[in-house]
Amino acid sequence: MSDRASLTPISTLRVSQHTIPKHGFIPNTSVQHIPLTIYHGAFTSPDLTASQVESHIQSVGVCTPQRRYTMYSQTHFHSTTHELLVVSSGNAKLLFVEERVKKGDVILIPAGVGHRLPERSDRFEMVDSYPAGADKWDICYGREGVEN
């Protein structure tokens, strides 16, 4: 197994973008008009590891990997920063779209877009990253009187 992650060439990368309307107190893409973007199969190695993903993200230098996790089961969003998720193992259905994400997929979640994990495989894990310098990100739950 190589220490480097194999990537899909940009010319053949399948990308899906989703505009998600405001829902209750969760702004989604209605404020910034930046779509949630999924880069399907961006990482191609069948032996992909979270360490390889973290090394690649660090080498690019735009985002900083902060943790490995599955995702909270409660809908939440970040009002202060965008979020980059890379699926390092397994697959899952995430709240924001009706697509399953799987190992090697990269998800860019714009600030304000609600997300949660309703369904996942046993070995599902993601590398969670935020823009370099975004050390003080928040977690909002879209409750009345808390976040507007």
Contact map, one row per residue, 1 for C-alpha under 8 A:
1110000000000000000000000000000000000000000000100000000000000000000000000000000000000000000000000000000000000000000000000000000000000000000000000000
1111100000000000000000000000000000000000000000000000000000000000000000000000000000000000000000000000000000000000000000000000000000000000000000000000
1111100000000000000000000000000000000000000000000001000000000000000000000000000000000000000000000000000000000000000000000000000000000000000000000000
0111110000000000000000000000000000000000000000000001001100000000000000000000000000000000000000000000000000000000000000000000000000000000000000000000
0111111000000000000000000000000000000000001110010001100100000000000000000000000000000000000000000000000000000000000000000000000000000000000000000000
0001111100000000000000000000000000000000001110000000000000000000000000000000000000000000000000000000000000000000000000000000000000000000000000000000
0000111110000000000000000000000000000000011110000000000000000000000000000000000000000000000000000000000000000000000000000000000000000000000000000000
0000011111011000000000000000000000000000111100000000000000000000000000000000000000000000000000000000000000000000000000000000000000000000000000000000
0000001111111000000000000000000000000000000000000000000000000000000000000000000000000000000000000000000000000000000000000000000000000000000000000000
0000000111111000000000000000000000000000000000000000000000000000000000000000000000000000000000000000000000000000000000000000000000000000000000000000
0000000011111000000000000000000000000000000000000000000000000000000000000000000000000000000000000000000000000000000000000000000000000000000000000000
0000000111111100000000000000000000000000000000000000000000000000000000000000000000000000000000000000000000000000000000000000000000000000000000000000
0000000111111110000000000000000000000011110000000000000000000000000000000000000000000000000000000000000000000000000000000000000000000000000000000000
0000000000011111000000000000000000000011100000000000000000000000000000000000000000000000000000000000000000000000000000000000000000000000000000000000
0000000000001111100000000000000000001111000000000000000000000000000000000000000000000000000000000000000000000000000000000000000000000000000000000000
0000000000000111110000000000000000001111000000000000000000000000000000000000000000000000000000000000000000000000000000000000000000000000000000000000
0000000000000011111000000000000000111100000000000000000000000000000000000000000000000000000000000000000000000000000000000000000000000000000000000000
0000000000000001111100000000000000111000000000000000000000000000000000000000000000000000000000001000000000000000000000000000000000000000000000000000
0000000000000000111110000000100011110000000000000000000000000000000000000000000000000000000000000000000000000000000000000000000000000000000000000000
0000000000000000011111000001110000110000000000000000000000000000000000000000000000000000000000010000000000000000100000000000000000000000000000000000
0000000000000000001111100011110000000000000000000000000000000000000000000000000000000000000000000000000000000000000000000000000000000000000000000000
0000000000000000000111111111110000000000000000000000000000000000000000000000000000000000000000000000000000000000000000000000000000000000000000000000
0000000000000000000011111111000000000000000000000000000000000000000000000000000000000000000000000000000000000000000000000000000000000000000000000000
0000000000000000000001111110000000000000000000000000000000000000000000000000000000000000000000000000000000000000000000000000000000000000000001000000
0000000000000000000001111110000000000000000000000000000000000000000000000000000000000000000000000000000000000000000000000000000000000000000001110011
0000000000000000000001111111000000000000000000000000000000000000000000000000100000000000000000000000000000000001110000000000000000000000000011000001
0000000000000000000011111111111000000000000000000000000000000000000000000000000000000000000000000000000000000001110000000000000000000000000000000000
0000000000000000000111100111111000000000000000000000000000000000000000000000000000000000000000000000000000000011110000000000000000000000000000000000
0000000000000000001111000011111111110000000000000000000000000000000000000000000000000000000000000000000000000101100000000000000000000000000000000000
0000000000000000000111000011111110000000000000000000000000000000000000000000000000000000000000000000000000000000000000000000000000000000000000000000
0000000000000000000000000011111110000000000000000000000000000000000000000000000000000000000000000000000000000001000000000000000000000000000000000000
0000000000000000000000000000111111000000000000000000000000000000000000000000000000000000000000000000000000000000000000000000000000000000000000000000
0000000000000000001000000000111111100000000000000000000000000000000000000000000000000000000000000000000000000000000000000000000000000000000000000000
0000000000000000001000000000100111110000000000000000000000000000000000000000000000000000000000000000000000000100000000000000000000000000000000000000
0000000000000000111100000000100011111000000000000000000000000000000000000000000000000000000000000000000000001100000000000000000000000000000000000000
0000000000000000111100000000100001111100000000000000000000000000000000000000000000000000000000000000000000111100100000000000000000000000000000000000
0000000000000011110000000000000000111110000000000000000000000000000000000000000000000000000000000000000000111000000000000000000000000000000000000000
0000000000000011100000000000000000011111000000000000000000000000000000000000000000000000000000000000000011110000000000000000000000000000000000000000
0000000000001111000000000000000000001111110000000000000000000000000000000000000000000000000000000000000011100000000000000000000000000000000000000000
0000000000001111000000000000000000000111110000000000000000000000000000000000000000000000000000000000100111000000000000000000000000000000000000000000
0000000100001100000000000000000000000011111100000000000000000000000000000000000000000000000000000000011111000000000000000000000000000000000000000000
0000001100001000000000000000000000000011111100000000000000000000000000000000000000000000000000000000000111000000000000000000000000000000000000000000
0000111100000000000000000000000000000000111110010000000000000000000000000000000000000000000000000000001110000000000000000000000000000000000000000000
0000111100000000000000000000000000000000111111010000000000000000000000000000000000000000000000000000000100000000000000000000000000000000000000000000
0000111000000000000000000000000000000000001111110000000000000000000000000000000000000000000000000000000100000000000000000000000000000000000000000000
0000000000000000000000000000000000000000000111110000000000000000000000000000000000000000000000000000000000000000000000000000000000000000000000000000
1000000000000000000000000000000000000000000011111000000000000000000000000000000000000000000000000000000000000000000000000000000000000000000000000000
0000100000000000000000000000000000000000001111111101100000000000000000000000000000000001100000000000001100000000000000000000000000000000000000000000
0000000000000000000000000000000000000000000000111111100000000000000000000000000000000001100000000000000000000000000000000000000000000000000000000000
0000000000000000000000000000000000000000000000011111110000000000000100000000000000000001100000000000000000000000000000000000011000000000000000000000
0000000000000000000000000000000000000000000000001111111000000000000000000000000000000000000000000000000000000000000000000000000000000000000000000000
0011100000000000000000000000000000000000000000011111111100000000000000000000000000000000000000000000000000000000000000000000000000000000000000000000
0000100000000000000000000000000000000000000000011111111110000000000000000000000000000101000000000000000000000000000000000000001000000000000000000000
0000000000000000000000000000000000000000000000000111111111000000100000000000000000000000000000000000000000000000000000000000001000000000000000000000
0001000000000000000000000000000000000000000000000011111111100000000000000000000000000000000000000000000000000000000000000000000000000000000000000000
0001100000000000000000000000000000000000000000000001111111110000000000000000000000000000000000000000000000000000000000000000000000000000000000000000
0000000000000000000000000000000000000000000000000000111111111111100000000000000000000000000000000000000000000000000000000000000000000000000000000000
0000000000000000000000000000000000000000000000000000011111111111100000000000000000000000000000000000000000000000000000000000000000000000000000000000
0000000000000000000000000000000000000000000000000000001111111000000000000000000000000000000000000000000000000000000000000000000000000000000000000000
0000000000000000000000000000000000000000000000000000000111111110000000000000000000000000000000000000000000000000000000000000000000000000000000000000
0000000000000000000000000000000000000000000000000000000011111111000000000000000000000000000000000000000000000000000000000000000000010000000000000000
0000000000000000000000000000000000000000000000000000000011011111000000000000000000000000000000000000000000000000000000000000000000110000000000000000
0000000000000000000000000000000000000000000000000000000011011111100000000000000000010000000000000000000000000000000000000000000011110000000000000000
0000000000000000000000000000000000000000000000000000000011001111110000000000000000000000000000000000000000000000000000000000000011110000000000000000
0000000000000000000000000000000000000000000000000000010011000011111000000000000000000000000000000000000000000000000000000000001111000000000000000000
0000000000000000000000000000000000000000000000000000000000000001111100000000000000000000000000000000000000000000000000000000001111000000000000000000
0000000000000000000000000000000000000000000000000000000000000000111110000000000000000000000000000000000000000000000000000000001110000000000000000000
0000000000000000000000000000000000000000000000000100000000000000011111000000000000000000000000000000000000000000000000000000111100000000000000000000
0000000000000000000000000000000000000000000000000000000000000000001111100000000000000000000000000000000000000000000000000000111100000000000000000000
0000000000000000000000000000000000000000000000000000000000000000000111110000000000000000000000000000000000000000000010000001110000000000000000000000
0000000000000000000000000000000000000000000000000000000000000000000011111000000000000000000000000000000000000000000110000000010000000000000000000000
0000000000000000000000000000000000000000000000000000000000000000000001111111000000000000000000000000000000000000000110000000000000000000000000000000
0000000000000000000000000000000000000000000000000000000000000000000000111110000000000000000000000000000000000000000111000000000000000000000000000000
0000000000000000000000000000000000000000000000000000000000000000000000011111000000000000000000000000000000000000000110000000000000000000000010000000
0000000000000000000000000000000000000000000000000000000000000000000000011111100000000000000000100000000000000000011100000000000000000000000010000000
0000000000000000000000000000000000000000000000000000000000000000000000010111110000000000000000000000000000000000011100000000000000000000001111000000
0000000000000000000000000100000000000000000000000000000000000000000000000011111000000000000000000000000000000011111000000000000000000000001111000000
0000000000000000000000000000000000000000000000000000000000000000000000000001111111000000000000000000000000000011110000000000000000000000111100000000
0000000000000000000000000000000000000000000000000000000000000000000000000000111110000000000000000000000000000011000000000000000000000000111100000000
0000000000000000000000000000000000000000000000000000000000000000000000000000011111000000000000000000000000000011000000000000000000000000110000000000
0000000000000000000000000000000000000000000000000000000000000000000000000000011111100000000000000000000000000110000000000000000001100100100000000000
0000000000000000000000000000000000000000000000000000000000000000000000000000010111110000000000000000000000011110000000000000000001100000000000000000
0000000000000000000000000000000000000000000000000000000000000000000000000000000011111000000000000000000000011110000000000000000111100000000000000000
0000000000000000000000000000000000000000000000000000000000000010000000000000000001111100000000000000000001111000000000000000000111000000000000000000
0000000000000000000000000000000000000000000000000000000000000000000000000000000000111110000000000000000001111000000000000000011110000000000000000000
0000000000000000000000000000000000000000000000000000100000000000000000000000000000011111000000000000001111100000000000000000011100000000000000000000
0000000000000000000000000000000000000000000000000000000000000000000000000000000000001111111000000000111111000000000000000001111000000000000000000000
0000000000000000000000000000000000000000000000011100100000000000000000000000000000000111110000000000001100000000000000000001111000000000000000000000
0000000000000000000000000000000000000000000000011100000000000000000000000000000000000011111000000000011100000000000000000011110000000000000000000000
0000000000000000000000000000000000000000000000000000000000000000000000000000000000000011111100000000011000000000000000011111100000000000000000000000
0000000000000000000000000000000000000000000000000000000000000000000000000000000000000010111110000001111000000000000000011011000000000000000000000000
0000000000000000000000000000000000000000000000000000000000000000000000000000000000000000011111000001110000000000000010111001000000000000000000000000
0000000000000000000000000000000000000000000000000000000000000000000000000000000000000000001111101111100000000000000011110000000000000000000000000000
0000000000000000000000000000000000000000000000000000000000000000000000000000000000000000000111111111100000000000001111100000000000000000000000000000
0000000000000000000000000000000000000000000000000000000000000000000000000010000000000000000011111100000000000000011111000000000000000000000000000000
0000000000000000000100000000000000000000000000000000000000000000000000000000000000000000000001111100000000000000011100000000000000000000000000000000
0000000000000000010000000000000000000000000000000000000000000000000000000000000000000000000011111110000000000000000000000000000000000000000000000000
0000000000000000000000000000000000000000000000000000000000000000000000000000000000000000000011111111000000000000000000000000000000000000000000000000
0000000000000000000000000000000000000000000000000000000000000000000000000000000000000000000011001111100000000000000000000000000000000000000000000000
0000000000000000000000000000000000000000000000000000000000000000000000000000000000000000001111000111110000000000000000000000000000000000000000000000
0000000000000000000000000000000000000001000000000000000000000000000000000000000000000010001111000011111010000000000000000000000000000000000000000000
0000000000000000000000000000000000000000100000000000000000000000000000000000000000000010111100000001111110000000000000000000000000000000000000000000
0000000000000000000000000000000000000000101000010000000000000000000000000000000000000111111000000000111110000000000000000000000000000000000000000000
0000000000000000000000000000000000000001111110010000000000000000000000000000000000000111100000000000011111000000000000000000000000000000000000000000
0000000000000000000000000000000000000111111000000000000000000000000000000000000000000110000000000000111111100000000000000000000000000000000000000000
0000000000000000000000000000000000000111110000000000000000000000000000000000000000011110000000000000000111110000000000000000000000000000000000000000
0000000000000000000000000000000000011110000000000000000000000000000000000000000000011100000000000000000011111000000000000000000000000000000000000000
0000000000000000000000000000000000011100000000000000000000000000000000000000000001111000000000000000000001111100000000000000000000000000000000000000
0000000000000000000000000000000000111000000000000000000000000000000000000000000001111000000000000000000000111110100000000000000000000000000000000000
0000000000000000000000000000100001110000000000000000000000000000000000000000000011100000000000000000000000011111100000000000000000000000000000000000
0000000000000000000000000001000000000000000000000000000000000000000000000000111111100000000000000000000000001111100000000000000000000000000000000000
0000000000000000000000000111101000000000000000000000000000000000000000000000111100000000000000000000000000000111110000000000000000000000000000000000
0000000000000000000100000111100000010000000000000000000000000000000000000000110000000000000000000000000000001111111000000000000000000000000000000000
0000000000000000000000000111000000000000000000000000000000000000000000000011110000000000000000110000000000000001111100000000000000000000000000000000
0000000000000000000000000000000000000000000000000000000000000000000000000011100000000000000001110000000000000000111110000000000000000000000000000000
0000000000000000000000000000000000000000000000000000000000000000000000111111000000000000000001110000000000000000011111000000000000000000000000000000
0000000000000000000000000000000000000000000000000000000000000000000001111100000000000000000111100000000000000000001111110000000000000000000000000000
0000000000000000000000000000000000000000000000000000000000000000000000001000000000000000000011100000000000000000000111110000000000000000000000000000
0000000000000000000000000000000000000000000000000000000000000000000000000000000000000000000111000000000000000000000011111000000000000000000000000000
0000000000000000000000000000000000000000000000000000000000000000000000000000000000000000011110000000000000000000000011111101000000000000000000000000
0000000000000000000000000000000000000000000000000000000000000000000000000000000000000000011100000000000000000000000000111111000000000000000000000000
0000000000000000000000000000000000000000000000000000000000000000000000000000000000000000010000000000000000000000000000011111000000000000000000000000
0000000000000000000000000000000000000000000000000000000000000000000000000000000000000000111000000000000000000000000000001111100000000000000000000000
0000000000000000000000000000000000000000000000000000000000000000000001000000000000000011111100000000000000000000000000011111110000000000000000000000
0000000000000000000000000000000000000000000000000000000000000000000111000000000000000011110000000000000000000000000000000011111000000000000000000000
0000000000000000000000000000000000000000000000000100000000000000000111100000000000001111100000000000000000000000000000000001111100000000000000000000
0000000000000000000000000000000000000000000000000100110000000000111110000000000000001111000000000000000000000000000000000000111110000000000000000000
0000000000000000000000000000000000000000000000000000000000000000111110000000000000111100000000000000000000000000000000000000011111000000000000000000
0000000000000000000000000000000000000000000000000000000000000011111000000000000000111000000000000000000000000000000000000000001111100000000000000000
0000000000000000000000000000000000000000000000000000000000000011110000000000000011110000000000000000000000000000000000000000000111110110000000000000
0000000000000000000000000000000000000000000000000000000000000111000000000000000011100000000000000000000000000000000000000000000011111100000000000000
0000000000000000000000000000000000000000000000000000000000001111000000000000000000000000000000000000000000000000000000000000000001111110000000000000
0000000000000000000000000000000000000000000000000000000000000000000000000000000000000000000000000000000000000000000000000000000000111110000000000000
0000000000000000000000000000000000000000000000000000000000000000000000000000000010000000000000000000000000000000000000000000000001111111100000000000
0000000000000000000000000000000000000000000000000000000000000000000000000000000000000000000000000000000000000000000000000000000001011111100000000000
0000000000000000000000000000000000000000000000000000000000000000000000000000000000000000000000000000000000000000000000000000000000000111110000000000
0000000000000000000000000000000000000000000000000000000000000000000000000000011110000000000000000000000000000000000000000000000000000111111000000000
0000000000000000000000000000000000000000000000000000000000000000000000000000011100000000000000000000000000000000000000000000000000000001111100000000
0000000000000000000000000000000000000000000000000000000000000000000000000001111000000000000000000000000000000000000000000000000000000000111110000000
0000000000000000000000000000000000000000000000000000000000000000000000000001111000000000000000000000000000000000000000000000000000000000011111000010
0000000000000000000000000100000000000000000000000000000000000000000000000111100000000000000000000000000000000000000000000000000000000000001111100010
0000000000000000000000011100000000000000000000000000000000000000000000000001100000000000000000000000000000000000000000000000000000000000000111110111
0000000000000000000000001000000000000000000000000000000000000000000000000000000000000000000000000000000000000000000000000000000000000000000011111110
0000000000000000000000001000000000000000000000000000000000000000000000000000000000000000000000000000000000000000000000000000000000000000000001111111
0000000000000000000000000000000000000000000000000000000000000000000000000000000000000000000000000000000000000000000000000000000000000000000000111111
0000000000000000000000000000000000000000000000000000000000000000000000000000000000000000000000000000000000000000000000000000000000000000000001111111
0000000000000000000000001000000000000000000000000000000000000000000000000000000000000000000000000000000000000000000000000000000000000000000111111111
0000000000000000000000001100000000000000000000000000000000000000000000000000000000000000000000000000000000000000000000000000000000000000000001011111
